[in-house]
Amino acid sequence: MLKETEKYISQNSLFEKKSNILVALSGGIDSMVLLHILKELGYNISAAHCNFKLRNSESDDDEKFVTNICKQWNIALFVKQGDAKIYSQKHKCGIQEAAREVRYAWFNDLSKKKLFDAVAVAHNANDNIETFLINLIRGSGIKGLTGIPIKNQKVVRPLLFAFRNEIEEYAKKNKIPYRTDSSNASLKYTRNKIRLQIIPQLKELNPAFEEVVLREINLMQQADAFIEKHINRKLKTFCIQKNNALKIDIASIKKTQSSQLVLFHLLSKYHFSSSTINDVNEALSSQSGTIFFSPTHELLKDRSSLILTERKQSEKKAEKKISYTPQRISNPLALQFSVHKKPLNISRDSHVAEMDAEKISFPLTVRKWKAGDRFVPLGMKGKKKVSDFLVDYKTPLNEKHSVYVMESGGEIVWLIGYRISEKVKITDQTKNILRVVLKK
């Protein structure tokens, strides 16, 4: 495996023999094997370990383990301790996503301060296949189906060619110690479900499934590079940057005959979801005035153009996470909360939401509605777009942009000031009622 890794590094121009390499070292089998291989090949290496204390004493034991190994192997080690939970709450993202963002930001900072030429990360071929499937399930366009990049600026992946069983065999043969992350067995994580449940079933259908996916990833990478080059030439002809806005000519997009692909290529860079981009594509021939939102930008459908601008800081913050039942909140809306035993005289006021408390899970999220949002309005069986509901309700255009939703478990349970979801309605089995009042 030493020769294969050295050949892979050379073929993909990841770094040179004289380069200073920072190895991301978790203490798990992949990163330990990568560290050992690069040491055996004679590269100039240092290691970096993050301890986010997500697994309490296990996390501290990981840190002690990599510290001892690096001392034994005479490798310089950098350690960062931090709290991913605080970052997660501040930036409104998942714990794993928060840990990843903090980790890579630290790697980037270290590489600048210590003049590292590359940051080596131990992703392998199985990780690549799992990422492909995750992106396929979530809907990420061609870009997401290109898998994990071999090289992304200074971040390189020298083991991306190797399967997990090859890494395990190398570790066993060379008696390499490593730590096992207990969370890798938890099925609450999507990646673990795919690795432990879905891929084994797909391999029953086709024993060569993993090799097939890797070939498909390679084809997708080539297709994406070709498409990107073609679309970039097109974009130069119908995108105009004026002041702080990007103006995109709708007629030119339609003429490409691949409007959705062009829009995905353009708007995904500004964090628009695939479902929102699909709605933008459907709106190209509709009336003007519709606004679509991403976490960072907004897109206005004008008569002949799409106008892309960055959202104001105040709008980005127009969201609140509620981790328990409060008495009231004042931002971004004035809402009053209370819990009641059944029976309760049910209000017909649209500014009052009365829901089955057992069907509500915290944290709740209060945010502005965005294009692509769907919910099951009380009295209906199927989901309906919030945008269509507001049209049917004859909500004036100038008021649409000020409408908020309340989410529970990732689903809209109240289109605030309009209607609750059928999924949280009060029934004969309801024992406790969560009452939320929008103060006018």
matplotlib code that plots the C-alpha trace (Angstrom):
import matplotlib.pyplot as plt

x = [0.0, 3.0, 3.7, 0.1, -0.2, 3.0, 1.8, -1.6, 0.1, 2.3, -0.4, -2.7, 0.0, -1.1, 2.3, 6.0, 8.7, 10.0, 6.5, 5.5, 2.4, -0.2, -2.1, -5.6, -5.3, -8.5, -6.9, -9.2, -7.9, -7.9, -6.0, -3.5, -2.8, -2.3, 0.1, 2.1, 2.2, 3.4, 6.0, 7.3, 7.5, 9.7, 7.5, 7.9, 4.8, 3.1, -0.3, -3.4, -6.0, -9.4, -11.1, -14.6, -15.5, -18.6, -18.1, -17.0, -14.2, -13.8, -12.8, -10.2, -8.9, -8.5, -6.5, -4.2, -3.8, -2.7, -0.4, 1.4, 1.6, 3.1, 5.7, 6.6, 6.9, 8.6, 5.9, 5.0, 1.3, -1.1, -4.2, -7.3, -10.0, -13.3, -17.1, -18.9, -22.2, -21.7, -20.8, -23.8, -26.2, -24.6, -24.7, -27.9, -26.4, -26.0, -23.3, -21.4, -21.5, -20.3, -17.4, -16.4, -16.5, -14.5, -12.0, -11.3, -11.1, -8.4, -6.5, -6.5, -5.3, -2.6, -1.4, -1.0, 0.7, 3.1, 3.5, 2.2, 1.9, -1.0, -3.5, -3.8, -7.2, -7.8, -11.0, -11.1, -13.0, -15.9, -16.3, -16.5, -19.3, -21.2, -21.0, -22.3, -25.3, -26.0, -25.9, -28.1, -30.7, -30.6, -30.6, -27.5, -27.2, -24.3, -21.8, -22.8, -22.6, -18.9, -18.1, -15.3, -12.7, -9.1, -7.8, -9.5, -7.1, -4.7, -6.8, -5.7, -6.8, -4.0, -6.1, -9.2, -8.3, -8.1, -11.1, -11.7, -10.7, -7.3, -6.7, -7.7, -5.4, -2.5, -3.1, -3.2, 0.0, 1.9, 0.4, -0.8, -2.8, -6.0, -9.1, -12.6, -15.3, -18.4, -20.7, -19.8, -22.2, -25.1, -27.9, -29.1, -26.5, -27.4, -23.9, -24.0, -27.4, -26.0, -22.8, -24.4, -27.8, -28.2, -24.9, -24.9, -28.4, -27.2, -24.2, -26.7, -28.1, -24.7, -21.6, -19.5, -21.7, -18.8, -16.6, -19.6, -20.2, -16.6, -16.7, -19.8, -18.2, -15.3, -17.7, -19.7, -16.4, -15.6, -19.2, -19.2, -15.9, -17.2, -20.6, -19.0, -16.7, -19.6, -22.0, -19.3, -19.0, -22.7, -23.1, -20.6, -23.1, -26.3, -25.1, -24.4, -23.0, -24.3, -23.5, -24.3, -26.7, -26.3, -28.8, -29.5, -31.4, -34.4, -34.8, -31.1, -31.6, -34.6, -32.7, -30.1, -32.8, -31.2, -32.5, -32.7, -29.1, -27.8, -29.7, -28.4, -24.8, -25.3, -27.5, -26.0, -22.9, -25.1, -26.5, -29.9, -31.3, -32.1, -35.9, -35.7, -33.8, -36.5, -39.1, -37.1, -37.0, -40.8, -41.3, -39.3, -42.6, -44.8, -45.7, -43.0, -42.5, -41.8, -38.8, -36.7, -34.4, -31.2, -29.6, -27.3, -29.0, -32.4, -33.5, -36.2, -38.1, -38.6, -40.3, -37.2, -34.5, -33.6, -32.0, -29.6, -28.6, -27.1, -29.6, -29.4, -27.8, -31.1, -32.9, -30.3, -31.0, -34.8, -34.9, -35.2, -34.6, -36.8, -35.4, -38.2, -41.7, -41.2, -43.8, -43.2, -40.7, -40.4, -38.1, -38.6, -42.3, -44.2, -45.5, -47.0, -46.9, -48.9, -49.7, -53.3, -55.0, -57.8, -60.6, -60.1, -62.4, -60.7, -60.1, -61.0, -58.7, -56.0, -53.5, -53.9, -52.4, -53.6, -51.8, -51.4, -48.4, -47.4, -47.0, -44.6, -40.9, -38.3, -36.4, -39.0, -37.8, -39.5, -38.4, -39.6, -41.1, -39.1, -39.7, -40.1, -41.6, -44.5, -46.9, -50.2, -52.8, -55.4, -58.3, -56.2, -54.6, -51.6, -48.8, -49.3, -46.7, -46.8, -46.5, -49.7, -51.5, -50.8, -52.0, -55.2, -55.6, -55.2, -52.3, -51.1, -47.7, -46.2, -47.4, -46.1, -42.5, -43.3, -45.0, -43.3, -43.5, -43.0, -41.1, -41.0, -38.7, -38.0, -41.7, -43.9, -46.5, -47.9, -48.0, -48.1, -51.2, -52.9, -53.2, -51.7, -50.7, -53.1, -50.3, -50.5, -54.3, -56.1, -58.0, -60.0, -56.7, -55.1, -54.2, -52.2, -52.5, -49.7, -51.3, -49.3, -50.7, -49.4, -49.6, -50.7]
y = [0.0, 2.3, 2.2, 2.6, 5.7, 7.3, 6.6, 8.2, 11.3, 11.7, 11.1, 13.7, 16.2, 16.3, 17.4, 16.9, 15.1, 18.3, 19.6, 20.3, 18.2, 18.7, 15.4, 15.7, 13.1, 11.9, 8.7, 6.5, 3.8, 5.8, 8.8, 6.6, 4.6, 7.8, 9.1, 5.9, 5.7, 9.2, 8.7, 5.5, 7.2, 9.9, 13.0, 16.0, 15.6, 17.2, 16.3, 18.2, 16.9, 18.5, 17.7, 19.0, 16.9, 15.6, 12.1, 13.3, 11.1, 9.3, 12.5, 13.2, 9.7, 10.2, 13.3, 11.4, 8.6, 10.8, 12.8, 9.6, 8.2, 11.4, 11.4, 7.8, 8.5, 11.9, 13.8, 17.4, 17.6, 20.6, 20.2, 22.4, 22.1, 23.7, 23.5, 22.6, 22.9, 26.7, 27.1, 25.0, 27.2, 30.4, 29.5, 27.4, 24.2, 20.6, 19.5, 17.4, 20.3, 22.7, 20.5, 20.1, 23.9, 24.7, 21.9, 23.0, 26.6, 25.7, 23.6, 26.5, 28.9, 26.5, 26.0, 29.7, 30.4, 27.4, 27.4, 24.0, 23.2, 20.7, 19.4, 15.6, 14.1, 10.4, 10.0, 6.6, 5.1, 3.9, 7.5, 8.6, 6.1, 7.0, 10.8, 10.0, 8.3, 11.0, 13.7, 11.6, 11.2, 14.9, 16.1, 18.0, 18.1, 16.8, 18.6, 16.5, 13.3, 14.0, 12.7, 13.9, 15.9, 14.5, 18.0, 21.2, 24.1, 22.9, 20.0, 16.7, 13.1, 10.6, 7.5, 8.2, 5.3, 2.8, 0.7, 0.4, -3.3, -2.5, 0.1, -2.4, -5.0, -2.5, -1.6, -5.2, -6.1, -3.2, -3.4, 0.2, 1.1, 3.2, 4.4, 3.3, 6.0, 4.5, 6.9, 5.1, 2.4, 4.7, 4.6, 8.1, 9.4, 9.2, 8.1, 5.2, 4.0, 4.1, 2.3, -0.3, -1.0, 0.4, -0.5, -4.1, -4.5, -2.9, -5.2, -8.1, -6.8, -6.3, -7.5, -5.1, -2.1, -0.2, -0.4, 0.6, 3.7, 4.8, 4.5, 6.6, 9.2, 9.5, 10.0, 12.6, 14.5, 14.6, 15.6, 18.3, 19.8, 19.8, 21.4, 24.0, 25.2, 25.4, 27.2, 29.7, 30.9, 31.3, 33.1, 35.8, 36.8, 37.1, 38.0, 41.6, 42.7, 46.2, 47.7, 45.0, 43.0, 40.3, 40.7, 37.5, 37.8, 35.3, 35.1, 34.0, 31.3, 29.9, 29.9, 27.5, 24.7, 23.6, 26.3, 24.2, 23.0, 26.6, 27.9, 25.1, 25.8, 29.5, 29.5, 26.6, 28.8, 31.1, 28.3, 27.9, 24.4, 22.2, 22.4, 26.2, 26.2, 24.0, 26.5, 29.3, 27.4, 26.9, 30.6, 31.8, 32.2, 33.4, 36.9, 39.1, 39.9, 36.4, 36.4, 33.2, 33.0, 31.1, 31.5, 34.3, 35.7, 36.5, 36.3, 38.5, 37.5, 40.7, 41.0, 40.1, 39.4, 37.5, 39.9, 38.3, 40.3, 39.5, 39.4, 42.2, 41.1, 41.9, 39.4, 36.7, 36.9, 36.9, 33.4, 32.0, 28.6, 27.8, 24.9, 24.7, 26.1, 29.8, 32.2, 34.5, 35.7, 39.1, 38.4, 37.9, 37.9, 38.6, 35.2, 34.0, 30.3, 28.2, 24.6, 23.5, 20.3, 19.2, 20.3, 23.8, 26.1, 26.0, 29.4, 30.2, 33.2, 32.7, 34.5, 31.6, 28.2, 25.3, 22.1, 18.6, 19.1, 15.5, 16.0, 18.9, 18.4, 20.9, 22.9, 24.9, 27.2, 30.5, 31.9, 33.6, 31.3, 30.7, 29.4, 25.6, 25.5, 23.0, 21.9, 20.1, 22.8, 21.9, 20.1, 18.8, 15.4, 16.3, 18.9, 22.3, 24.9, 27.9, 30.2, 28.6, 28.8, 32.5, 33.0, 31.1, 33.2, 36.4, 37.6, 41.0, 40.8, 43.4, 41.3, 37.9, 38.7, 39.3, 35.9, 33.5, 29.8, 27.7, 24.4, 21.3, 18.4, 20.0, 20.3, 23.4, 23.1, 26.6, 29.1, 31.9, 34.1, 31.7, 28.0, 25.1, 21.8, 18.9, 16.8, 18.6, 19.1, 18.3, 15.0, 12.9, 11.3, 14.7, 15.2, 18.4, 21.4, 23.8, 27.3, 29.9, 33.4, 35.9, 39.3, 42.0]
z = [0.0, 0.4, -3.3, -4.3, -2.0, -3.4, -6.9, -6.2, -4.6, -7.7, -10.3, -8.8, -7.9, -4.3, -2.9, -3.4, -1.4, 0.1, 1.0, 4.6, 5.3, 8.1, 8.8, 10.2, 13.0, 14.8, 16.2, 14.2, 11.9, 8.7, 10.0, 11.9, 8.7, 6.7, 9.3, 9.3, 5.5, 5.1, 7.9, 6.2, 2.8, 4.3, 4.0, 6.3, 8.4, 11.5, 12.9, 14.1, 16.4, 17.4, 20.7, 20.7, 23.8, 22.1, 23.6, 27.1, 28.4, 25.1, 23.4, 26.1, 25.7, 22.0, 22.7, 25.1, 22.6, 19.7, 22.0, 23.1, 19.5, 18.1, 20.9, 20.1, 16.4, 16.9, 15.1, 16.0, 17.2, 17.3, 19.5, 19.5, 22.2, 21.6, 21.9, 18.7, 20.5, 21.0, 17.3, 16.3, 18.3, 17.1, 13.4, 13.5, 12.1, 13.2, 15.7, 13.1, 10.5, 13.2, 14.2, 10.5, 9.8, 13.0, 12.2, 8.6, 9.6, 12.1, 9.6, 7.2, 9.9, 10.9, 7.4, 7.0, 10.3, 10.1, 6.3, 5.6, 1.9, 2.3, 4.8, 4.4, 5.3, 5.5, 3.5, 1.7, -1.2, 1.0, 2.4, -1.2, -2.0, 1.1, 0.3, -3.3, -1.8, 0.8, -1.9, -4.2, -1.4, -0.5, -4.1, -4.8, -8.6, -10.7, -8.4, -5.4, -7.4, -8.1, -4.6, -2.4, -4.2, -4.3, -3.9, -2.7, -2.3, 0.3, 1.5, -0.1, 0.3, -0.4, 0.6, -1.5, -3.8, -0.9, 0.4, 4.1, 4.1, 2.6, 5.3, 8.0, 6.5, 6.4, 10.1, 11.1, 9.2, 10.6, 14.1, 14.0, 17.2, 16.7, 18.6, 17.7, 17.8, 19.5, 17.5, 14.3, 15.3, 16.0, 13.4, 14.2, 11.8, 8.1, 7.0, 9.5, 8.2, 4.6, 5.6, 7.9, 6.3, 2.8, 1.1, 2.3, 0.6, -2.6, -2.7, -2.5, -5.8, -7.3, -5.5, -7.6, -6.5, -4.9, -8.0, -10.2, -8.0, -8.1, -12.0, -12.0, -9.7, -12.2, -15.1, -13.1, -12.4, -16.1, -17.0, -14.3, -15.5, -19.1, -18.2, -15.9, -18.6, -21.1, -18.7, -17.5, -21.1, -21.3, -18.0, -19.1, -21.9, -19.8, -16.2, -15.4, -12.0, -11.1, -7.8, -5.2, -7.4, -10.1, -12.9, -14.8, -18.1, -18.1, -21.9, -22.3, -19.6, -21.5, -24.8, -23.3, -23.2, -20.0, -17.7, -14.6, -15.0, -15.6, -12.6, -10.4, -11.5, -10.8, -7.6, -5.7, -5.1, -3.2, -0.9, -2.6, -2.1, -5.0, -4.3, -4.2, -7.5, -9.0, -7.9, -9.5, -12.7, -12.7, -11.9, -15.0, -17.0, -14.1, -12.9, -11.5, -7.8, -6.4, -4.0, -3.3, -0.3, 0.7, 4.1, 2.6, -0.5, -2.0, -5.6, -7.0, -10.1, -12.1, -15.5, -17.6, -15.1, -11.9, -9.5, -6.9, -3.8, -0.5, 2.4, 4.9, 8.2, 10.0, 7.7, 8.2, 12.0, 11.6, 13.0, 16.5, 18.0, 21.0, 23.1, 25.7, 26.3, 27.2, 28.5, 25.6, 23.0, 21.4, 18.5, 15.6, 16.5, 19.7, 20.7, 23.9, 24.9, 27.4, 28.0, 28.9, 29.9, 27.7, 27.4, 26.2, 24.3, 20.9, 19.4, 15.8, 15.7, 13.0, 15.4, 17.9, 17.3, 19.5, 18.9, 20.4, 22.8, 22.4, 18.6, 19.1, 19.7, 20.7, 19.6, 17.7, 14.9, 14.1, 10.7, 7.6, 5.0, 1.9, -1.6, -1.6, 1.9, 2.1, 4.9, 5.4, 6.2, 8.7, 7.0, 4.1, 3.4, 1.2, 1.4, -0.1, -1.0, 1.3, -1.7, -3.2, 0.1, 0.4, -3.2, -2.4, 0.7, -1.5, 0.7, -0.8, -2.3, 0.1, 3.0, 1.7, 2.5, 6.2, 6.8, 9.3, 10.0, 13.1, 12.6, 14.8, 13.9, 10.5, 9.6, 9.5, 12.2, 11.9, 9.1, 11.7, 11.5, 9.0, 9.8, 11.8, 10.2, 10.1, 11.7, 15.0, 15.3, 18.5, 18.5, 21.0, 22.2, 22.9, 26.6, 26.6, 24.3, 23.4, 22.9, 21.0, 20.5, 18.0, 19.7, 17.2]

ax = plt.figure().add_subplot(projection="3d")
ax.plot(x, y, z, "-o")
ax.set_aspect("equal")
plt.show()
